[in-house]
């Protein structure tokens, strides 16, 4: 993966570090805040539960924002929004209603971030590097939670919010000046130095929503993701309060709540294994596809040769059949039921009581087009009708009309004994 792409993956992963840290601050800070402002457990629940409202809402509309404004603006706006809310939280703390609204806004900003980063990784990181990139992203998030859980109990809660708010401001500034939007004509190429198109394009292909809920493998992912987030949310939000209320834990000992995040961090870094495994699987698949492609090409060549031979044989047999029909009947008309010229020509012939008279309607038989092609070669005219008397073509409708008007049509028919006496 190129330096530009690696740098951008690192910047996005550090954004998730701040994201996860900001999310983990409040569950730890709310314990001293509740004592200072005399909040009951119900109000603490409202404050802690306000975050998911904004988080869920923004995720539903992130694709619209990305399509409209591009990944650079959306991600910068997301980080700046949640950092601003984090920075002003100490000043809003005396007013619970404003604090709840700020938590909703925090969730809205953080809800924009991960889908936007997922969009970046999925579209512009080479497929063989995606698993590794996502593992760094998730691992840095766990590091952020761990970092917040370790330092928050030992620093005044107001200072913690200010520190992480300022950190987000610096990240936003760094993202804006280092992010390069240039045209990338080789997306997915791990050696190119270009990265993002300007603006990033979102596929215009629309999928029916039913497709996302009608497959069991997807439901397995949904259930696993729900279970992971449910347990993670409970541990992050309520474990500090539970330890304090139930076991009267000292606030400085709440750093031990970082233990689940440490394990998650270590398992996240191990995400490089799927990249290695997928790389091996990809090489095997490519080799298998190459062999299959060669075999398919050989089969196609043989099939085409057989088709050509069959077509030639088929055309020869049709030509023989057409010639046989012409020679076996004193009068034969090759016609089409819907053709007005054919109808007119047949009406001229209907004035005579003919014997051994045959009409072939080309639109009512198989291989009618092939019949017409053969007739075109035999008569140098590909139109219908084609009329034969005693094996000789007298032409089409106009020719038959002229022969009928000057009496030559009846004369020719009598010469070959085609009229019943």
Helices and strands as residue ranges (DSSP letters): H 3-37, H 41-69, H 71-92, H 96-124, H 127-152, H 157-178, G 209-212, H 216-247, G 251-258, H 259-269, H 272-328, E 331-335, H 340-349, E 357-361, G 362-364, H 368-379, E 386-389, E 392-395, H 397-405, H 408-415
